[in-house]
Amino acid sequence: MASSIVPFRQPPSHEDAQERVRDLARRTGNIFWSEHAQERMNERDIILREALGTIRGGRIAEKIVPDGEGRWKLALRRRFAGRIVQVVVAVSDHDDNLDVITVM
């Protein structure tokens, strides 16, 4: 029985991932907000402008990890009015979807 070998795909560099996210985030129609992310924004008093600003201008704050669905999950962080906002998104190199997983 022959087995197929699936190559291990390395995570993108922080610079490449950040560039990809910023490029996709220029078009709001590429951004998909999970219900969970919307609930957390309400609970934590984070407004849409802060979350979008974090996606569009934040820095990657943690290790980039696979999300189990062929995409890369990364946390972006930015300071707004003295507080840190963090947005976790999932992105891939084969579609234009930018999925917001959570906001804190």
Summary of the structure (lengths in Angstrom):
residues: 104
radius of gyration: 14.8
end to end distance: 48.2
largest distance: 60.7
contacts: 270
relative contact order: 0.23
helix: 33%
strand: 30%
